[in-house]
Amino acid sequence: MSEDKVISFTPPGQIDDPLTEVLRAGARQLLEQAVEAELEAFLAAYADLKTEDGRQRLVRHGHGPERNVLTGIGSVPVRRAKARDRGAASDDDRIRFTSNILPRFARRTRSLDAVLPVLYLRGLSSGDFQEALTALMGERAPALSPQVLGRLKADWKGDYERWQQRDLTGRSYVYLWADGVHLQGRMEDEHQCILVLIGATAEGHKELVGFQAGFRESAQSWRELLVDLKGRGLTIAPKLAVGDGAMGFWKALDEVFPGARQQRCWVHKTANVLNKMPKSRQKQAKADVQAIWMADSRADAEKALATFEAKYGAKYPGAVGCLTKDREALLAFYDFPAQQWQHIRTTNPIESVFATVRHRTVRTKGCMSHATAMTMVFKLVTTASRTWRRLSGKNQLPKVVYGVKFRDGIEATDEAATINASAAA
């Protein structure tokens, strides 16, 4: 008998990967076990409920039909365990089992939903999703068809519109960071940008507060955003607002929240100062500027600022003037807790979030309209906000809210004692 020399090839569009298949099989087993554990805990919680004839009211009721859930390792077939309420008088009285791990109509994991806006921002069109992700998600990936993605985009747009109308009554923010992120979509005005506000609550949590399109970073655009937030209930002014000096935000802030202190971003200010000096002097000048905002006290910062002025004022008056004109706003952070200086000296809470978006502006310009880009970026930011870190020294924030004074980042105990005594009286 002749030796069989026929070689089997993997059909186009299919990936022959035994390891991935093992992982998917293991994921299916673990998922089913987790849902079964959820059901057992649910039945145990209602074990005391009985029917009129003394039987257990809530019992197992088999499984629902098998369905495929798209995950990061591909499509995983699962069946949802079910429970039956034998003692309900009507549908309104019926006790239902709902799995937190496997919701009733889930077709994709939440982590997959989170990555889709990122792929849009990187220039991948909806028609290319299936082909690009076949190796990860398996053949055909029905949950990523253009029709499904179209519905997802419509849902994201609805989420964005509802978020813009949310009630802010009772909300307040200790710190507020403001910046403009430029995103040019196709066939759109090149001067439009996204106005972004991120706030820190009294508990130290960072939240996306404002997010809308504006014309450049004009005072009128910022005024419209702030007035809208105030009209929906955000009536308490922040203790400190942080931003760069080129925005119309400061004029709008003074009009809408006149009691807010101002802090200029040192990163932006350093870049602006260095741009007014020759490259041969920028390295040393950067170190001299850093010596100002890294000083331990306001007095030391004032001395370093005076040294910078004396050292560069004769040859580079433009650079020195750029630095000294915002003296008070640059040093405002010394009147707040030292544990939070790293957060409030710059607009980094916004810069770090939008780093990827800024990097992908060129790709975004060619693949979607400005309105679509706004929705995608909003979805990306709200997803990222779940992992934002709390502010350092969060225990100091209530003191800032109640007006306790700080000198060089340290609580002024004499003034704090006076305030506490007044509050107790």
HELIX and SHEET records of a PDB file:
HELIX    1   1 PRO A   18  ALA A   45  1                                  28    
HELIX    2   2 ASP A   91  ASP A   93  5                                   3    
HELIX    3   3 ARG A  110  LEU A  121  1                                  12    
HELIX    4   4 SER A  126  ASP A  128  5                                   3    
HELIX    5   5 PHE A  129  MET A  137  1                                   9    
HELIX    6   6 PRO A  142  LEU A  144  5                                   3    
HELIX    7   7 PRO A  146  GLN A  164  1                                  19    
HELIX    8   8 ALA A  219  GLY A  231  1                                  13    
HELIX    9   9 PHE A  249  VAL A  256  1                                   8    
HELIX   10  10 TRP A  266  LEU A  274  1                                   9    
HELIX   11  11 LYS A  279  TRP A  293  1                                  15    
HELIX   12  12 ARG A  298  TYR A  312  1                                  15    
HELIX   13  13 PRO A  317  THR A  324  1                                   8    
HELIX   14  14 ARG A  327  LEU A  330  1                                   4    
HELIX   15  15 ALA A  332  ASP A  335  5                                   4    
HELIX   16  16 ALA A  338  GLN A  340  5                                   3    
HELIX   17  17 TRP A  341  ILE A  344  1                                   4    
HELIX   18  18 ASN A  348  GLU A  351  1                                   4    
HELIX   19  19 ALA A  355  HIS A  359  1                                   5    
HELIX   20  20 THR A  361  CYS A  367  1                                   7    
HELIX   21  21 HIS A  370  ALA A  384  1                                  15    
HELIX   22  22 SER A  385  THR A  387  5                                   3    
HELIX   23  23 LYS A  394  GLN A  396  5                                   3    
HELIX   24  24 LEU A  397  VAL A  401  1                                   5    
HELIX   25  25 THR A  413  ALA A  424  1                                  12    
SHEET    1   A 2 LEU A  58  HIS A  63  0                                        
SHEET    2   A 2 ALA A  81  ASP A  85 -1                                        
SHEET    1   B 2 ARG A  67  THR A  71  0                                        
SHEET    2   B 2 GLY A  74  VAL A  78 -1                                        
SHEET    1   C 5 LYS A 206  PHE A 215  0                                        
SHEET    2   C 5 GLN A 192  ALA A 200 -1                                        
SHEET    3   C 5 TYR A 175  VAL A 181 -1                                        
SHEET    4   C 5 LEU A 240  GLY A 243  1                                        
SHEET    5   C 5 ARG A 261  ARG A 264  1                                        
SHEET    1   D 2 PHE A 406  ARG A 407  0                                        
SHEET    2   D 2 ILE A 410  GLU A 411 -1                                        
END                                                                             
